[in-house]
Amino acid sequence: MCQRYPVFPLIVTMLFMLSDVVKASQPADQAGAHDRASQITITGRVIDLNDKPVEGAKVTLYQLAYMYAETLSLPTIKIIQEKNAGPDGGFSITVPQHGDSYGPNYIVARKEGFALGWAMQMRTDRAYDIVLGEPRGLAGDVVDEKGQPISDAEVGIAFIVMGGGEDWRILELPSFLNTKTDKNGHFLFVDMPAEATCELRARKAGRVTVDTLTQRTFGDSSSGLNIAETANGEIRLQFSPDQAGIKLTLPPEARVEGMAVEKTSGRPIAGVKIIAGADQMEDGFLPPDPVTTAEDGTFRIGGLVAGRRTVQLAMTIGQAPEWTAEPVEVDLKTDEMNSGIRLELTKGGVIEVLVKDTSGKPVAGAGLNVRRVQRDQCYSGRTDKNGLARIRVPSGEYRVSEPIQIGYALQRREQQVTLEEGETKRVEFILNAAPWGRARGVPGTP
């Protein structure tokens, strides 16, 4: 089963890319000048529905990070800067420009008594009006497999959309829009915009994490998420303020424990990252984050859905790890520990993928997938500043798919590679600039 981790962050990345296309209106040379600037200035006003200033509203610039380190199930966020809106509702934020950042940034405004509001920051100098409307409640319940309430569960807004056309906005900030259930399993968000729709995430120790966005994205539901339509503001998500009967069910977890060893000698390997259950996203459940093996090579992973699952090394983005290993399939039962798993590590081989544009310049930040022919197993990578990605894999036959990068045309090409233990083989791709990317000045366009 292909690891889903590299795919999940791309949901929002692709949506942000499509939003850039919808919203962008600058000539390519002007956008390029902004992209090269060492800093950007974000100004604007926080206003209410009557166009009156909302003095004292807290304005926060958040930055999301995707695909830079271990492939965690969720992106990470950090606060870049916070300001309070002035008497005229105005704010100004000046921040460094990070040319290698591919995740969206958000400017979020909040004040008690108002619904939250936000803008998607486009990495160029620009003024924004952020409107704070009347707050609405978004409430529901978290229950176990028997329908009994689960107290003290963490519930978060996994994804929220609002508006349409040029005013279409998304917001995804893990650990920002979170609340806890009370003793009756009830949760409540008090400052939701009335016109917003969202997907939810719920978790608690000892149980499987439910994420309705993954369910719509990877599941077989007829109401599946269409990224292109969502980017145009044409799809309402499942949950909205004042909606009745929202219920999230958290099943009890299954657990695994085992040891990572060097295949030839059997010696324990410490400090490697292990994942399990990546395929459970298809059922709407988030896999647990990777764990790191202890000094004696042992590991333990919880939060898994019962059934046939795979234990394997976690992939890394941007570097070739020291080890690779054949995945181990295990049969898991609810609320039980499956012990004795042995993950055998080898050096394997390395597939190098060099990515250039039509002028011969390297394409940095391109994401790519390598699929093993003998089994349904995928590996992912991301090119560095030299346009090179190095992916360590077990020996075997592989298909390398056309890399993907914002501003370049999508072409369904692939190359085949056969790799022996200890070998390094290189393939090259040349990407063509997308017509809309060159004309619109989308980030990543040369």
C-alpha positions in Angstrom: 0.0 0.0 0.0 1.3 3.4 -0.9 2.1 5.7 1.9 -0.4 8.5 2.0 1.6 11.0 4.0 3.1 12.9 1.1 -0.3 13.2 -0.6 -2.2 14.7 2.4 -0.3 18.0 2.6 -0.7 18.4 -1.2 -4.4 18.8 -0.8 -4.1 22.2 0.6 -1.0 23.0 -1.4 -2.9 22.3 -4.6 -5.9 24.3 -3.4 -3.7 27.2 -2.6 -2.1 26.9 -6.0 -5.5 27.0 -7.7 -6.5 29.9 -5.5 -3.4 31.8 -6.7 -4.5 31.2 -10.3 -8.0 32.5 -9.6 -6.9 35.5 -7.6 -3.7 36.6 -9.3 -3.9 39.6 -11.6 -0.4 41.0 -11.8 1.9 40.8 -14.9 4.5 38.1 -14.6 7.4 40.5 -14.4 5.8 42.4 -11.5 5.0 39.3 -9.6 8.6 38.0 -10.2 9.9 41.3 -8.7 7.8 40.7 -5.6 9.0 37.1 -5.3 12.6 38.2 -5.3 12.0 40.9 -2.7 13.7 40.4 0.7 10.6 41.3 2.6 6.9 41.9 2.1 4.5 44.4 3.8 1.0 43.3 4.5 -1.4 46.1 5.4 -5.2 46.3 5.7 -8.2 47.0 7.9 -10.3 44.9 10.2 -13.9 46.0 9.7 -17.4 44.9 10.6 -20.4 44.1 8.3 -21.2 47.9 8.2 -17.7 48.8 7.1 -16.9 50.2 10.5 -13.4 49.7 12.0 -13.0 47.0 14.7 -10.4 48.5 17.0 -8.2 46.2 19.0 -8.8 43.1 17.0 -5.9 40.7 17.2 -4.3 40.2 13.7 -2.0 37.2 13.4 0.1 36.1 10.5 0.5 32.3 10.5 2.9 30.3 8.3 2.3 26.7 7.3 5.2 24.3 6.5 4.7 21.4 4.2 7.0 18.7 2.9 10.2 19.9 4.5 11.1 17.2 7.0 9.5 13.9 8.1 6.2 13.3 6.4 3.9 13.9 9.3 0.2 13.5 9.0 -0.4 17.2 9.5 1.5 20.3 8.5 3.1 22.5 11.2 2.3 26.1 11.8 4.1 29.0 13.4 3.1 32.5 14.4 5.2 35.0 12.3 3.8 38.2 13.9 0.9 39.6 15.8 -0.6 43.1 15.9 -3.6 44.8 17.3 -5.8 46.8 14.9 -5.7 50.5 15.5 -8.6 52.9 16.0 -9.2 53.0 12.3 -9.1 49.1 12.2 -5.8 49.4 10.4 -2.8 47.0 10.7 0.6 46.7 9.0 3.0 43.7 9.1 6.4 43.6 7.5 8.0 40.1 7.3 11.0 38.5 5.5 10.2 36.9 2.2 11.0 33.2 2.1 11.3 32.1 -1.5 11.4 28.4 -0.7 8.1 28.4 1.2 5.3 26.6 -0.7 2.7 26.4 2.0 0.0 29.1 2.3 0.2 31.9 4.9 -2.9 33.2 6.6 -3.8 36.5 8.2 -6.4 35.8 10.9 -8.3 38.5 12.8 -10.3 37.8 16.0 -12.1 39.8 18.6 -14.6 38.7 21.3 -18.1 39.2 20.1 -17.3 38.8 16.4 -16.8 35.8 14.1 -13.3 35.2 13.1 -12.1 36.5 9.7 -9.1 35.8 7.6 -7.3 36.4 4.3 -4.9 34.1 2.3 -1.5 35.9 2.1 -0.2 35.8 -1.4 3.5 36.6 -0.7 3.3 40.0 -2.3 2.8 43.5 -0.9 -0.9 43.9 -0.7 -3.7 45.5 1.4 -6.5 43.4 2.8 -9.9 44.2 4.3 -10.8 41.5 6.8 -14.5 41.5 7.7 -15.7 40.2 11.1 -19.3 39.3 11.0 -21.7 38.0 13.7 -20.5 34.9 15.5 -22.3 31.6 15.1 -21.9 28.4 17.1 -20.7 25.2 15.6 -21.5 22.3 18.0 -21.7 18.6 18.2 -20.8 15.4 20.1 -17.9 12.9 20.2 -18.9 9.4 21.1 -17.4 5.9 21.3 -18.4 2.8 19.2 -21.3 2.2 21.5 -22.6 5.8 21.2 -21.5 6.8 24.7 -20.0 10.3 25.2 -16.2 10.8 25.2 -15.1 13.6 27.5 -12.0 15.6 27.1 -11.5 14.7 23.5 -9.8 17.3 21.3 -11.9 18.6 18.4 -10.5 20.8 15.7 -11.5 22.5 12.5 -9.6 20.4 9.9 -10.5 22.6 7.0 -12.8 25.6 6.5 -13.9 27.5 3.4 -15.8 30.6 2.8 -16.8 32.9 0.0 -16.7 32.2 -3.7 -15.0 33.5 -6.9 -12.4 36.1 -6.2 -13.5 36.2 -2.5 -13.0 32.4 -2.1 -10.9 31.6 1.0 -9.6 28.5 2.7 -8.2 28.1 6.2 -6.3 25.2 7.6 -4.4 25.7 10.9 -3.8 22.6 13.0 -4.0 23.2 16.7 -5.3 26.7 16.2 -9.1 26.1 15.9 -9.3 23.5 18.6 -11.6 22.9 21.6 -12.3 20.1 24.1 -15.4 18.1 24.8 -17.2 18.4 28.2 -18.2 15.5 30.4 -21.2 14.8 28.1 -18.9 14.6 25.0 -20.2 18.0 23.7 -18.0 20.5 21.9 -18.7 24.1 20.8 -16.9 26.6 18.7 -18.3 30.1 19.4 -16.9 32.4 16.7 -17.6 30.8 13.4 -18.6 32.9 10.3 -22.2 32.2 9.4 -21.4 31.5 5.7 -18.5 29.2 6.4 -18.5 25.4 5.9 -15.9 23.0 7.3 -14.5 19.5 8.0 -13.7 18.3 11.5 -11.0 16.3 13.3 -11.3 14.6 16.7 -8.8 12.7 18.7 -8.2 11.3 22.2 -5.4 9.1 23.6 -6.3 5.4 23.3 -8.5 6.0 20.3 -8.3 6.4 16.6 -8.2 9.9 15.2 -11.1 10.7 13.0 -10.7 13.3 10.2 -13.6 14.0 7.9 -11.4 15.8 5.3 -9.4 12.6 4.7 -12.7 10.6 4.5 -14.0 12.9 1.7 -10.6 13.1 0.0 -9.5 9.4 0.0 -12.7 7.5 0.7 -15.1 6.0 -1.8 -17.9 8.3 -0.8 -20.1 9.8 -3.6 -19.6 13.2 -1.8 -15.9 13.1 -2.3 -13.9 16.3 -2.4 -13.2 17.7 -5.8 -10.2 19.9 -5.5 -10.8 22.0 -8.6 -14.4 22.6 -7.8 -13.6 23.5 -4.2 -11.0 26.0 -5.4 -13.7 27.8 -7.4 -15.9 27.9 -4.3 -18.4 25.5 -5.8 -18.5 22.9 -3.0 -19.9 23.2 0.5 -18.1 21.1 3.1 -20.1 18.8 5.4 -20.5 21.0 8.5 -21.7 24.5 9.0 -22.6 26.8 12.0 -26.0 26.1 13.7 -26.1 22.7 12.1 -27.8 20.1 14.3 -26.9 16.5 14.9 -23.1 16.6 14.3 -21.6 13.4 15.8 -18.0 12.1 15.5 -17.3 8.5 16.5 -13.9 7.5 17.8 -13.2 3.7 17.8 -10.8 2.2 20.3 -7.2 1.8 19.0 -5.1 -1.2 18.1 -1.4 -1.1 18.9 1.9 -2.5 17.6 5.3 -2.9 19.0 8.5 -4.3 17.6 12.2 -3.7 16.8 14.2 -2.3 13.9 17.4 -4.3 13.2 20.1 -4.4 10.5 19.1 -7.2 8.3 22.6 -8.9 7.9 23.8 -8.7 11.5 20.6 -8.4 13.5 21.9 -5.5 15.5 19.3 -3.0 16.8 19.1 0.3 15.0 18.2 3.4 17.1 16.9 6.7 15.9 15.0 5.7 12.8 11.4 6.8 12.3 8.6 4.2 11.9 5.0 4.6 10.7 2.0 2.3 10.6 -1.5 2.4 9.2 -1.0 4.9 6.5 -3.7 3.2 4.5 -6.3 3.8 7.2 -6.9 7.3 5.7 -9.1 5.6 3.1 -11.6 5.0 6.0 -11.4 8.6 7.2 -9.0 7.9 10.1 -5.7 9.8 10.4 -2.6 7.6 10.9 -0.5 8.2 14.0 2.6 10.3 13.6 5.9 8.5 13.1 7.7 7.2 16.2 11.5 7.0 16.7 13.2 3.8 17.7 14.8 3.6 21.1 18.5 2.8 21.8 17.6 -0.9 21.8 15.8 -0.5 18.4 12.3 -1.0 19.9 9.2 1.0 19.0 5.5 1.2 20.0 2.7 2.7 17.9 -0.9 3.3 18.9 -3.9 5.0 17.3 -4.4 2.3 14.7 -7.5 0.9 13.1 -8.1 -2.8 13.4 -7.5 -4.9 10.3 -4.5 -5.7 8.0 -2.1 -2.8 8.3 1.5 -2.1 7.2 4.5 -1.2 9.4 7.4 0.5 7.6 10.0 3.2 7.7 8.7 6.7 7.5 9.7 8.5 4.3 11.6 11.8 4.4 11.3 14.7 2.0 14.4 16.5 0.7 17.0 13.9 1.6 17.9 10.2 1.1 17.6 8.5 4.5 20.4 6.2 5.7 18.2 3.1 5.7 15.4 1.4 3.8 13.3 -1.7 4.6 10.7 -4.0 3.3 7.3 -3.2 4.8 5.8 -5.7 7.3 2.1 -6.5 7.2 0.3 -7.2 10.4 -3.2 -8.2 11.4 -4.5 -5.9 14.2 -7.4 -6.4 16.6 -9.2 -3.7 18.4 -7.8 -2.7 21.8 -5.0 -5.3 21.5 -1.2 -5.1 21.2 0.5 -6.9 18.3 4.0 -7.7 19.4 7.2 -9.1 18.0 7.3 -7.1 14.7 10.8 -7.2 13.2 11.7 -4.5 10.6 14.9 -5.5 8.8 16.9 -2.5 7.5 19.3 -2.4 4.6 21.1 0.3 2.6 19.1 -0.6 -0.5 19.8 1.6 -3.5 19.3 5.3 -4.4 17.2 6.7 -7.3 18.3 10.2 -8.2 15.8 12.4 -10.1 17.1 15.5 -11.7 14.5 18.1 -12.7 15.1 21.0 -15.1 13.0 23.5 -17.1 13.2 23.9 -20.8 16.0 26.4 -20.5 18.1 23.9 -18.5 17.7 25.6 -15.1 17.1 23.4 -12.1 13.5 23.2 -10.7 13.6 23.3 -6.9 10.8 22.1 -4.7 9.3 19.7 -7.3 7.4 16.8 -5.6 7.7 13.3 -7.1 6.6 9.8 -6.5 8.4 6.5 -7.2 6.2 3.4 -7.4 7.6 -0.1 -6.9 6.4 -2.4 -9.7 6.4 -5.7 -7.7 4.0 -4.4 -5.0 1.7 -1.5 -4.3 4.4 0.6 -2.5 5.3 4.2 -3.1 8.2 6.5 -2.1 8.2 10.3 -2.4 10.8 13.0 -2.7 11.3 16.7 -3.3 14.0 18.4 -5.4 16.6 20.6 -3.7 17.9 24.0 -5.0 19.9 22.1 -7.6 16.8 20.3 -8.9 17.9 17.0 -7.5 16.0 14.5 -5.4 17.6 11.4 -3.9 15.3 8.5 -2.8 16.5 5.4 -1.0 14.6 2.3 -1.8 14.9 -1.5 -1.5 16.3 -3.3 -4.6 13.7 -3.9 -7.3 11.9 -2.4 -10.3 10.4 1.1 -10.1 8.4 3.6 -12.1 9.3 7.2 -11.5 6.4 9.6 -12.2 6.6 13.1 -13.7 7.5 15.6 -10.9 4.9 18.2 -10.0 5.7 21.9 -9.3 3.5 25.0 -9.1 3.8 26.9 -12.4 4.6 23.9 -14.6 2.4 21.9 -16.8 1.2 18.5 -15.5 2.3 15.7 -17.8 1.6 12.1 -17.1 5.1 10.7 -18.0 7.1 8.2 -16.2 10.4 6.4 -16.5 11.3 2.9 -15.4 14.3 2.0 -13.2 15.7 -1.4 -12.1 17.9 -1.1 -9.0 20.2 -3.6 -7.2 21.5 -3.4 -3.7 24.1 -0.6 -3.4 23.3 0.9 -6.8 22.6 4.5 -7.6 20.7 5.4 -10.8 19.6 8.7 -12.1 16.7 9.8 -14.3 16.0 13.3 -15.7 12.8 15.2 -16.4 12.3 18.5 -18.2 9.2 20.5 -17.2 7.3 22.8 -19.4 6.0 26.1 -17.9 2.2 26.1 -17.6 0.6 28.8 -19.8 -1.5 30.1 -16.9 1.6 30.0 -14.5 3.7 32.2 -16.8 0.9 34.6 -17.6 -0.3 35.0 -14.0 3.0 35.0 -12.1 2.2 32.0 -9.9 5.0 31.3 -7.4 7.5 28.9 -8.8 7.2 30.3 -12.4 10.6 31.2 -13.8 
